[in-house]
Amino acid sequence: MKPNMGTIDRIIRVILAIVFAVLYFSGTVTGALGIILLILGIVFLLTSIVSFCPLYLPFKINTRKS
């Protein structure tokens, strides 16, 4: 797994993960949509920790500076 995410991309994903968690745990977003956002937030957090996004591979996207 070669890192393919830059710093800005990782920061945005962490912020979105926090926002999704706050929306879910505060009860603002509930039901199926809340669970989907929570799972998406977990995925964003994990991909930002490892600096690798598997969805970038088929599209040959690389936001990391060389």
Secondary structure as a PSIPRED ss2 file (coil, helix, strand):
# PSIPRED VFORMAT (PSIPRED V4.0)

   1 M C   1.000  0.000  0.000
   2 K C   1.000  0.000  0.000
   3 P C   1.000  0.000  0.000
   4 N C   1.000  0.000  0.000
   5 M C   1.000  0.000  0.000
   6 G C   1.000  0.000  0.000
   7 T H   0.000  1.000  0.000
   8 I H   0.000  1.000  0.000
   9 D H   0.000  1.000  0.000
  10 R H   0.000  1.000  0.000
  11 I H   0.000  1.000  0.000
  12 I H   0.000  1.000  0.000
  13 R H   0.000  1.000  0.000
  14 V H   0.000  1.000  0.000
  15 I H   0.000  1.000  0.000
  16 L H   0.000  1.000  0.000
  17 A H   0.000  1.000  0.000
  18 I H   0.000  1.000  0.000
  19 V H   0.000  1.000  0.000
  20 F H   0.000  1.000  0.000
  21 A H   0.000  1.000  0.000
  22 V H   0.000  1.000  0.000
  23 L H   0.000  1.000  0.000
  24 Y H   0.000  1.000  0.000
  25 F H   0.000  1.000  0.000
  26 S C   1.000  0.000  0.000
  27 G C   1.000  0.000  0.000
  28 T C   1.000  0.000  0.000
  29 V C   1.000  0.000  0.000
  30 T C   1.000  0.000  0.000
  31 G H   0.000  1.000  0.000
  32 A H   0.000  1.000  0.000
  33 L H   0.000  1.000  0.000
  34 G H   0.000  1.000  0.000
  35 I H   0.000  1.000  0.000
  36 I H   0.000  1.000  0.000
  37 L H   0.000  1.000  0.000
  38 L H   0.000  1.000  0.000
  39 I H   0.000  1.000  0.000
  40 L H   0.000  1.000  0.000
  41 G H   0.000  1.000  0.000
  42 I H   0.000  1.000  0.000
  43 V H   0.000  1.000  0.000
  44 F H   0.000  1.000  0.000
  45 L H   0.000  1.000  0.000
  46 L H   0.000  1.000  0.000
  47 T H   0.000  1.000  0.000
  48 S H   0.000  1.000  0.000
  49 I H   0.000  1.000  0.000
  50 V H   0.000  1.000  0.000
  51 S C   1.000  0.000  0.000
  52 F C   1.000  0.000  0.000
  53 C C   1.000  0.000  0.000
  54 P C   1.000  0.000  0.000
  55 L C   1.000  0.000  0.000
  56 Y H   0.000  1.000  0.000
  57 L H   0.000  1.000  0.000
  58 P H   0.000  1.000  0.000
  59 F H   0.000  1.000  0.000
  60 K C   1.000  0.000  0.000
  61 I C   1.000  0.000  0.000
  62 N C   1.000  0.000  0.000
  63 T C   1.000  0.000  0.000
  64 R C   1.000  0.000  0.000
  65 K C   1.000  0.000  0.000
  66 S C   1.000  0.000  0.000
